[in-house]
């Protein structure tokens, strides 16, 4: 059933076909230019993933085996291999098969914990793995074009941070695409397909699940029929159940890695790294450090609950509601890596298109530029060159591995904790500044449950 579509007060003109083609060409060219680069640990993880999928082997089984081996050697409880939900396994299965066709001789290579590999990673592998990520970026571009207009779509696809994450590093754009698609379908009244899209995003990375209560609150506040709530939540549960069932045992085992992680990263939780590196360690502190992750496991639902209560108390547009929930997630979760803020970028752009906010564009710039600078300083930038150098000169890459650190330097710990705390504060300011209630709503006026 057709629905009344949302119109924005600052909606931009649509793009012509020639301008759109030029935009996609420029965005694709920049991503191709960066494609030989990659995070040295993660790039080999993605290579192993494609090899195993091409050989019909389960990365969960390999992860379990490697984890049990590290435990027996007295190392960490989990080997950091594929520790995500299974959505990526389904989406990349044909990519793995095609890679096996191109490289039937390819084999897996797993580094010992705390070490790096310098084995060559071919350029065609880098492009094959990253191509679905780029397609997701272009999918986000088209969704933003439909939801907001020209400016938001251009600013997203040519954003330096977005280009770096998608062109060099991680698959978060796939998760973001399904999240944004779920919101787009919700606004047009397709509740069942909205729930299915949100489930697919959650099965790639867990984050989109935080948007589900936002949409259910919007339905209740708009006094929509119960069948729509049932359609959205039912589709979400059904999709998750169908795709989790075949790999449930392996998924649960590797999910333990995420649950057991200690608090760290680009948030106020970096305080733990500072304390662990700059002060004498005692048995009591060591126990407290290990418990920091458990404490944060409880703080996350508390932070999200506060966000949902605020949305219940003062209704916002759907885009604002999702943005508030995502910002609350970044403040409350125990680990915020450099790629995690990618999920807020399209929603920041949508909210900026809805209303003029004092300092809103400055907040947007800071919320993406700080993670980009953080990656350059703390990963650091030189490590992203290792896969490229390893393909050209393996002996040089082997030498660089000996001097490359993948974790924050001891000397930079004070800067790390200050920057992390500042980013958490910035997220709280963004909730305050960019989520003022709007008079209008954007739940479709005549939604269907299909």
C-alpha positions in Angstrom: 0.0 0.0 0.0 1.5 3.4 -0.9 2.5 5.6 2.0 3.2 9.3 2.4 6.9 9.9 2.2 8.9 12.1 4.6 9.8 15.5 3.3 12.7 17.4 4.8 12.8 21.2 5.2 16.3 21.3 3.8 16.0 18.6 1.2 18.5 19.0 -1.6 17.9 18.6 -5.3 18.3 15.1 -6.8 21.4 14.2 -8.7 21.3 13.9 -12.5 22.4 10.7 -14.1 25.7 12.2 -15.3 26.5 13.7 -11.9 25.6 10.4 -10.1 27.9 8.5 -12.5 30.7 10.9 -11.9 30.2 10.7 -8.1 30.2 6.9 -8.1 33.3 6.9 -10.4 35.2 9.2 -8.1 34.2 7.3 -5.0 35.1 3.9 -6.6 38.4 5.3 -7.9 39.5 6.4 -4.4 38.6 3.1 -2.9 40.5 1.2 -5.6 43.5 3.4 -5.1 43.5 2.4 -1.4 42.6 -1.2 -1.8 46.2 -2.6 -1.6 46.4 -1.3 1.9 45.0 -3.0 5.0 45.3 -3.8 8.7 47.9 -6.6 8.8 46.0 -8.8 11.2 42.5 -8.2 9.9 43.6 -8.5 6.2 44.9 -12.0 6.8 41.7 -12.8 8.8 39.7 -11.9 5.7 42.0 -13.9 3.5 41.6 -17.0 5.7 37.8 -16.4 5.7 37.6 -16.5 1.9 39.8 -19.5 1.7 37.7 -21.5 4.2 34.4 -20.5 2.6 35.8 -21.5 -0.8 36.7 -24.9 0.7 33.3 -25.3 2.5 35.0 -25.1 5.9 33.5 -23.3 8.9 35.5 -20.3 10.3 33.7 -21.0 13.6 35.2 -24.5 13.7 38.7 -23.1 13.0 38.2 -20.4 15.6 37.2 -23.0 18.2 40.2 -25.2 17.4 42.7 -22.2 17.5 41.2 -21.0 20.8 41.5 -24.4 22.4 45.1 -24.5 21.3 45.9 -21.1 22.7 44.3 -22.0 26.0 46.4 -25.2 26.2 49.5 -23.1 25.7 48.6 -20.8 28.6 47.7 -17.8 26.4 44.4 -16.0 25.9 41.1 -17.8 26.2 40.2 -17.0 22.6 42.1 -16.7 19.3 41.0 -13.6 17.6 39.8 -14.9 14.3 36.2 -14.7 13.0 34.3 -13.6 16.2 31.3 -12.1 14.5 27.7 -13.2 13.8 27.3 -15.4 10.7 25.8 -12.9 8.4 29.1 -12.3 6.7 29.5 -16.0 6.1 26.3 -16.2 4.1 27.0 -13.0 2.1 30.6 -13.9 1.3 30.1 -17.6 0.5 29.9 -16.9 -3.3 32.9 -14.6 -3.0 34.8 -17.3 -1.3 33.9 -19.8 -4.1 35.0 -17.4 -6.8 38.3 -16.8 -5.0 38.8 -20.5 -4.8 38.2 -20.7 -8.5 40.8 -18.0 -9.2 43.3 -19.4 -6.6 42.8 -23.1 -6.0 46.2 -23.3 -4.4 45.4 -20.7 -1.7 45.7 -21.9 1.9 45.0 -20.5 5.4 47.8 -18.9 7.5 47.3 -18.2 11.1 49.7 -16.1 13.1 50.7 -16.9 16.6 49.0 -14.5 19.2 50.9 -11.3 19.4 52.7 -11.7 16.1 52.0 -10.6 12.5 52.2 -12.4 9.2 54.1 -11.1 6.1 52.7 -13.6 3.6 51.7 -11.9 0.3 48.1 -10.9 -0.2 47.3 -10.4 -3.8 45.6 -7.3 -5.1 42.7 -9.3 -6.6 42.0 -10.7 -3.1 41.9 -7.2 -1.7 39.4 -6.1 -4.4 37.3 -9.2 -4.1 36.9 -8.9 -0.4 36.3 -5.1 -0.4 33.9 -5.0 -3.5 30.8 -6.0 -1.4 31.8 -3.3 1.1 31.9 -0.7 -1.7 28.6 -1.9 -3.0 27.2 -1.3 0.5 28.6 2.2 0.4 26.9 2.9 -2.9 23.7 1.4 -1.5 23.9 3.9 1.4 24.4 6.6 -1.1 21.2 5.7 -2.9 19.2 5.4 0.3 20.5 8.8 1.5 19.5 10.3 -1.9 16.0 9.0 -1.4 15.7 9.9 2.3 17.4 13.3 2.2 18.8 14.4 -1.1 22.0 15.4 -2.9 24.1 16.8 -0.1 23.9 14.0 2.4 24.6 11.3 -0.2 27.6 13.2 -1.5 29.0 13.9 1.9 28.8 10.3 2.9 30.3 8.6 -0.1 33.2 11.1 -0.4 33.8 11.3 3.4 37.6 10.6 4.0 36.8 8.5 7.1 34.2 6.4 5.2 36.7 6.0 2.3 39.4 4.9 4.7 37.3 2.3 6.6 35.8 0.8 3.4 38.8 1.1 1.1 41.4 0.0 3.6 40.0 -1.8 6.6 36.6 -3.2 7.6 33.2 -4.4 6.5 31.1 -2.1 8.7 29.5 -0.4 5.7 27.6 -3.7 5.0 26.0 -3.6 8.5 25.3 0.2 8.1 23.5 -0.4 4.8 21.1 -3.0 6.2 20.5 -0.7 9.2 19.7 2.3 7.0 17.6 0.1 4.7 15.6 -1.1 7.7 14.8 2.5 8.6 14.0 3.4 5.0 11.5 0.5 4.7 10.0 1.4 8.1 9.3 4.9 7.0 7.5 3.6 3.9 5.4 1.2 5.9 7.0 -2.1 5.0 7.3 -3.4 8.6 8.1 -7.0 7.8 10.9 -6.2 5.4 12.2 -3.5 7.8 12.5 -6.2 10.5 14.3 -8.6 8.1 16.7 -5.9 7.0 17.5 -5.0 10.6 18.1 -8.7 11.4 20.5 -9.0 8.4 22.5 -6.0 9.8 22.5 -7.5 13.3 23.8 -10.8 11.8 26.7 -8.9 10.2 27.5 -6.9 13.4 25.4 -6.7 16.5 24.9 -2.9 16.5 21.6 -2.6 14.5 19.7 -4.4 17.2 19.8 -1.2 19.2 17.5 0.4 16.6 14.7 -2.2 17.0 13.3 -0.7 20.2 13.5 2.8 18.7 11.2 1.7 15.8 8.8 -0.1 18.1 8.6 3.0 20.4 7.8 5.0 17.2 5.0 2.6 16.3 3.4 2.7 19.8 3.6 6.5 19.9 2.0 6.8 16.5 -0.8 4.4 17.7 -0.2 2.1 14.8 -2.0 -1.2 14.6 -0.6 -4.1 16.7 -0.1 -6.2 13.5 2.7 -3.8 12.4 4.6 -4.2 15.7 4.2 -8.0 15.3 5.3 -7.9 11.7 8.5 -5.9 12.5 9.5 -7.9 15.6 8.4 -11.2 14.1 10.5 -10.7 11.0 13.5 -9.7 13.0 13.3 -12.8 15.3 12.5 -15.2 12.4 15.4 -14.0 10.2 17.9 -14.2 13.1 16.6 -17.7 14.0 16.8 -19.1 10.5 20.3 -17.9 9.9 21.7 -18.6 13.3 20.3 -22.2 13.6 22.8 -23.9 11.3 25.8 -22.4 13.0 24.5 -22.0 16.5 27.1 -24.0 18.4 30.1 -22.3 16.7 28.5 -18.9 17.0 27.9 -19.2 20.7 31.5 -20.3 21.3 33.1 -17.5 19.4 30.6 -14.9 20.8 32.3 -15.6 24.1 35.3 -13.6 22.8 33.2 -10.5 22.6 31.6 -11.1 26.0 35.0 -11.6 27.7 36.8 -8.6 26.3 38.1 -6.1 28.8 37.0 -2.4 28.6 39.3 -0.4 26.2 39.3 1.6 23.0 38.2 5.0 21.8 36.1 6.0 24.8 36.4 6.8 28.5 37.2 3.1 28.9 40.8 3.8 27.7 41.4 4.8 31.3 42.0 1.1 32.0 44.8 0.9 29.5 46.4 4.0 31.1 46.1 2.5 34.6 47.5 -0.8 33.4 50.6 0.8 31.7 51.5 3.7 34.0 51.0 2.4 37.5 52.4 -0.6 39.4 50.2 -3.7 39.1 48.9 -5.5 42.1 46.8 -8.7 42.2 43.8 -6.7 43.2 44.2 -4.3 40.3 44.6 -7.2 37.9 41.4 -8.8 39.1 39.6 -5.4 38.8 41.0 -4.9 35.2 39.6 -8.3 34.2 36.3 -7.4 35.7 36.1 -4.2 33.8 34.6 -6.0 30.8 32.0 -7.7 33.0 31.0 -4.4 34.6 30.7 -2.8 31.2 28.5 -5.6 30.0 25.9 -4.3 32.5 26.5 -0.6 31.8 25.6 -1.0 28.1 22.0 -2.1 28.6 21.7 0.7 31.3 22.9 3.3 28.8 20.6 2.1 26.1 17.6 1.9 28.5 18.2 5.6 29.4 18.2 6.4 25.7 14.9 4.6 25.1 13.3 6.2 28.1 14.2 9.6 26.8 12.7 8.7 23.4 9.5 7.5 25.1 9.3 10.7 27.2 9.9 13.1 24.3 9.2 11.7 20.8 11.7 12.4 18.0 11.9 11.7 14.3 12.9 8.1 13.5 16.4 9.3 12.3 16.9 11.2 15.6 15.8 8.2 17.6 18.2 5.9 15.9 21.0 8.4 16.2 20.4 8.8 20.0 20.5 5.0 20.5 23.7 4.7 18.5 25.4 7.5 20.3 24.3 6.0 23.6 25.8 2.7 22.4 29.2 4.4 21.7 29.2 5.9 25.2 28.2 2.8 27.0 29.8 -0.1 25.2 33.1 -1.4 26.6 35.1 -1.4 23.3 35.0 1.4 20.7 37.3 0.7 17.9 38.2 3.2 15.2 35.7 1.7 12.7 32.7 1.7 15.0 31.6 5.3 14.6 31.0 4.7 10.9 27.4 3.6 11.9 26.5 7.1 13.0 27.7 9.0 9.9 24.6 8.6 7.7 22.2 9.3 10.6 24.2 12.5 11.5 23.8 13.6 7.9 20.0 12.9 8.0 19.5 14.8 11.2 21.6 17.7 9.9 19.3 17.8 6.8 16.2 17.8 9.1 17.1 20.8 11.2 19.7 23.5 11.6 21.5 23.0 14.9 24.1 25.4 16.4 27.4 23.7 16.0 25.9 20.7 14.3 28.2 20.6 11.4 31.2 21.0 13.6 30.0 18.1 15.7 29.7 16.0 12.6 33.2 16.8 11.5 34.6 16.0 14.9 32.7 12.7 15.3 34.3 11.3 12.1 37.7 13.0 12.0 38.7 12.0 15.6 38.4 8.2 14.8 40.3 8.7 11.6 43.1 10.6 13.4 43.0 7.9 16.2 43.6 5.2 13.6 46.6 7.0 12.1 48.2 7.6 15.5 47.4 4.6 17.6 47.1 1.7 15.2 49.4 3.3 13.7 49.2 4.4 10.0 52.5 2.6 9.1 51.0 -0.8 9.9 48.3 -0.4 7.1 51.2 -0.4 4.6 52.4 -3.9 5.6 50.1 -6.0 3.3 51.0 -3.8 0.3 54.7 -4.0 1.1 54.5 -7.7 1.7 53.1 -8.2 -1.8 56.0 -6.2 -3.3 58.9 -7.0 -1.1 58.3 -9.8 1.5 61.8 -9.4 3.1 61.2 -5.7 3.7 57.8 -6.4 5.2 59.5 -9.0 7.5 61.9 -6.3 8.7 59.1 -3.8 9.3 57.1 -6.3 11.3 59.9 -6.3 13.9 59.5 -2.6 14.6 55.7 -2.2 14.0 53.4 -2.1 17.0 49.7 -2.8 16.6 48.7 -1.5 19.9 48.9 1.9 21.5 52.4 2.9 22.6 53.1 3.1 26.3 54.2 6.7 25.9 50.9 7.6 24.3 48.7 6.2 27.0 47.9 9.6 28.5 46.9 11.0 25.1 44.8 7.9 24.5 42.8 8.3 27.6 42.3 12.0 27.1 41.2 11.5 23.5 38.9 8.6 24.4 37.2 10.5 27.2 36.8 13.5 25.0 35.1 11.4 22.3 32.6 10.0 24.9 31.9 13.5 26.0 31.5 14.5 22.3 28.9 11.8 21.8 26.9 13.1 24.9 27.1 16.6 23.5 25.8 15.3 20.1 22.8 13.7 21.9 22.1 17.1 23.5 22.6 19.3 20.5 21.4 17.2 17.5 18.4 15.4 19.0 16.0 18.2 19.8 12.4 17.0 19.4 10.8 17.9 16.1 7.1 18.7 15.8 6.5 16.4 12.8 6.8 12.6 12.7 8.1 10.4 9.9 6.2 7.1 10.5 4.4 6.4 7.3 0.8 7.6 7.5 -0.7 4.5 5.8 1.8 1.7 6.5 1.3 -1.9 5.5 2.7 -4.8 7.4 4.3 -6.2 4.2 
